[in-house]
């Protein structure tokens, strides 16, 4: 069975441990981080799990990191064809810099998506400083992937993603963690699930709960062609997350779509 991991983070070796520990502490993990976020480690994990591709990214926590991170991700993807590169942006960068030139650079170097993480970047998912960025992304067929949900701070909840996806109906938006991390109630994501430009991944979801039924109920609300497998490496292990997904009892045809076919169709920029 072919597999794409649509949600992995990588960092330069010198900061990987620090970045991973900070993420784990913020999200109060039920177990220690499985890995460290280093490139060779991820390559080894993918090979060991039989995963063909991984989308890789890292969110810029300041405006000054944007260009450095985008060039780092592009460099690693060029060196490792298993990696599908995804860039980043920051609301302050959008306000103070030539974001159109940066988006053009990203596209020219194979980065067709933008990852944001509002909690770590300290702005709202629907921050209006980002709206011109979203407009340009929509115009140039780029996609958005955002951490979605955290009831402790409410800067990236499904309601905010609904506002973005409604304002930019041709912008394809990936709402991570089933669209509402930490608040896995089907009713909360029902308005989000109805939108045709919304996609979701299942990363950092099933590993947080003992009772999988509510999450399976949430998953069933989304277009079955719009659901992707993701591990959230390095917090979770791609091999373990794949095994957990295989054990959910998902119908074989849908399982194959979630593990590979859906993202392969979504990512139309090159054949996978």
N, C-alpha and C positions, 0 to 999 in steps of 0.2 A: 504494500500500500504506500503510495507516494504522500509525502508530508511537507508542508511549508509551515514554519514557525513565524507567524506574522507579528510577533511582539518580543523583541530582545533589545537590551541595552548593552552597549560596549563603551569602554573608557580606555584612555591611555594607561599603560601598566602602572605608571607612577602615582596615579590618583584612583585607580580602580577600587582598591580596598576601602579607602575613605568614602568614596561615593556610594558604594554598596552598603556599608554599615549605616550611613546617614539615612538611606532609603528604608532600610530594615527597621531602624529605630522609629522613624516617622510613622510607619504603617503598623507598628506593633505586631510583628509577625508571630504566628503560632509556633514557629520553629526558626532556628538560625538560618541566615541566607545560605542557599545551597552552593553558591559559587561566588566569584569575585569580579566578574565583568571584564575579564581580559580576553583579547581577541583569540589567542591560541587556545585558551580554555573553551571558548564557545565553539571553535572549530572542532575540537576533540569531542565535545558534547554532541554536536550534530552528527558527527561520524559514528559515534557509539550508539546513537538512537536511530540511525538510518533516516535522518531528516535531511532532505535535499537542499532546502533554502531557508534562510532566516532574514527577515527584515530587521535591519539594525538602525538604531538611532540613539540620540542623547539630547535631552532638552537643555537649552541655554538658560542658566539661572540669572544671567545679566545680559544686557544688550551687547557688551563687549565680547562675549563668548560666541556670538552667533556665527561669525565668519570662520573663526578657528574651528568650531565644531563641524560646520558643514564641510570644510576642507579635510578634516580628519576622517569623517565618515566616507567621503568620496575616495580618499586615498586607500582606506581599508577595503572598500568594495572593489576598487580597481585591482587590488592585490589578491582578492579572494572572491571568485565568481559565485560562491555559495551565498554571498551577502547581497541583499536587496537594499540599497541605501535610501535612507529617508532623512531629510534635513530638519532644521529647526528655525524658529523665529522667536522674537521677544516683542512684547507690546511697546516697550521703550525704543527698541530698534526701529520698529515700524514708524514711530513718531519722529525720530531724529536722524534717520539714515535713508539712503536710497534703496528701499526694500525691493523695488521693481528690478533694479540691477542685480540684487542678490538672488532673487527668485529666478532671473534669467540665467545667472551663473549656475544655479542648482540644476535647472533643466538641462543645460548644456553638458553637465557632468553626471547626468543620470539620476539625479535626486528629484523625483517627481512628486514627493509627498513632504508634508511639514508636520513635525511632531511638536505638540505643546503639552506642558504639564502645569496647569494653572497653580496648583498648590505650591510647587517648588519655585515657580517663576513669579509668584506674588502678583497675579492679576486674574481677573475673571475670564472664563472661557469666552464670554460674550462681551469682552472689553471692546468698546467702539473704536479704540485705536487700531484694533486688528481688522476692522471691517474693510478698509481699502486693500489690505493684504488678501483677505478672503475674496474680494471682488476680482483682484488680479489673478489669483489662483483659479477661480472659476473660469475666467476668460481664457486661461492658458492650459486648462485641463490638468491641474494639479489636484492632489487630494489632501485632506486634513485628517490627522489622527490625534486625538486628545485623550489624556486621562479623563475619565468621566465618573464623577461621583466621589463624595466624601462628606458624610453628614456632619462631621465635626466642624467644617468650615464653609461648606456650601458655595464654593467658587466655581465648581465644574459639574454641578448636578445635571440630570437629564433635561430639566427645564431650560437651562442655559444652552445646551446643545440644540434643543428644539428651536430656540430663537435664531441661532446661527444657521441651521439647516433650512429653516423657513425663509430667512432673509436671502439666502443664496441657494436656490433650489437645484442648481446644476453643479454645485460643489459637493463632491462625494466626501462624506464625513464618516470616519471610523470612530465610533464611541467604544472605548475600551472597557473591559471588565463587565460585559453584558449591559453597559450603559448606565450603571448605577452602583459603583463599588461601595460596599459596606452597608447598603440599604437595598437588599435584594427582595424587593416587593414588586410583584408583577404590575400592580396598578400604577406604580410610580413611573414605569417606563412605557406604559401603553401609548401615550401621545407620541413618544419618540419612535416607537416601533412602527407606527403607521406611515412614517415619512419615507418616500421612495429613494431618497439619497442618503439614507442612514444604513451603515454597516456596523457590525459589532465583532469584537473578539471575545473569547472566553477566558482570557488570561486572568490570573489572580482572582478567580471566582470560586470554583469548586473546591479548591484547597483550603478555603477559609470556613467551610461549613461541614457539619456532619450529615445533615439532612439535605440531600441533593435535589429533592423534589421541587422546592420553590424555584431553584435556579433553572431546572428543566422546564418549568412552567413559563418562566421569563423567556427562555430561549425560544420556546414555541410561538411567542408573539411576533418574532421577527421573520422577515422573508427568509426562508431556508437557504436561499442563494446568497444571502448577505452575512453569513456567519463564518468567522475564521477561527482556526486554532491558533493559540498563542501561549507561550510559556511564562512570559515575564522574566526570562533569564536576566540577571543572575540571582534574583530573589528566589526563584524556583528553578528546578532542574528540568530541562527540556525532555529528557528521557522519562522522568517520573511523571511529568504532566501529560505526556503522551500516553503512558500506561493508564493514568487515571481517566483520561478521555475515552480510551478503548473500553474501560470497564463501566461506562455509564449506561450501556444498553441501548445506545443510539442505533436506529435502523441502518443497516450496512450502506445503502446508497447515500443516505444523508451524511453518514460518517465520512465516507470518501469525499463528499463535497466539502465538508467542514475542514477536513485535514489538508485538502489540496485544491480541488477543482474551483471552489468559490474564489479563493484569492488569485489563482492563476487567471481566471476570467476577469477579475477586477483589475489586475495589474497588466494592462494591455500594452504597456510600453515596450515590452520584449517578451519573447516566448519563454515560458518556464517549463 
